[in-house]
């Protein structure tokens, strides 16, 4: 197992630091906390045909829809490299087991949410299957922190855990965006990111011929065209009705990149100078601040918000996701005769499924659209916070037993 870059644990600590400060603030002075994160910075008047963008820009939606798109770009780059580059870990039959585990976790979390919620939910605003999108996502950063403690920094199971967490989070956001009650897709706006990305790839992203002029070779190394393409792509995705946080993902394939993958968040990639790696390296320190702000604006936990929705959230994450991963993922492996990746045992898969019972960053992003505002959202947010106890539980399970005399 390769060495993972040091910025990943730094991101996780920034996220937890922001959430801890927000939790302290919201429990000591809830009125001032909500006034601060929902403070209107700018009011926009947009024609209804343009986009379902928020009419009031607040710290809450600026961080969640704008700044966090940089984080999604950061992690999606790793998944794309795993799918397409040489030595990527998701090619051919090697992709089947991770795909089965990912889809099983999504399906299990959704079904258990629906089943448990229909039995115990008592909120007046609750409806059947309301909010099933909430437990779909997990947390890449916190899964890495716990996984490194459970498996060690160089165990291949840590790589598989990161891969599953990234794929789960991106699919969860896409599913949540496509199934939100107010979703209205404006297909014409998707032509903007499509056209921008094709033009960017044709003009800058393609590997130039060896006989090409030096000016053409240098053009592909500039970062400004990719930054402009990313901005236009974000506008097109947001205007189409899809979650704005996904707005930078279409431009990733258009950016000039290295010809091989060194692994998810590999420290060796810090020595590469292709535009894609240079962009992600440039984001490393700004994203520390972004994740702190995300924890501050979306991570405030009302400790008195316990309700049936809290139990529904925990059941979906702690029971639904592990059961779905084991039944569908390992069932698919048995039917197709797939082998576990080298160095990974069945016990490692069980530990991974337990660690992925944590849900925080992406579920917190989907709360605003998946559940009615107020008590249900805060109860679910409390459930997400409690779900992080799956991390210490996984560490305890992994601890070697002391020999008895």
Secondary structure by P-SEA (a helix, b strand, c coil): cccccaaaaaaaaaaaaaaaaaaaaaaacaaaaaaaaacccbbbbbccccccccccccaaaaaacccaaaaaaaaaaaaaaaacccccccccccaaaaaaaaaaaaaaaaaaaaaaaacccccccccccccccccccccaaaaaaaaaaacccccaaaaaaaaaaaaaaaaaaaaaaacccccccccccaaaaaaaaaaaaacccccccccccaaaaaaaacaaaaaaaaaaaaaaaaaaccccccccccccccccccccccccccccccccccaaaaaaaaaaaaaaaaaaaaaaaccccccccccaaaaaaaaaaccaaaaaaaaaaaaaaaaacccccccccaaaaaaaaaaaccccccccccccccccccaaaaaaaaaaaaacaaaaaaaaaaccccccc
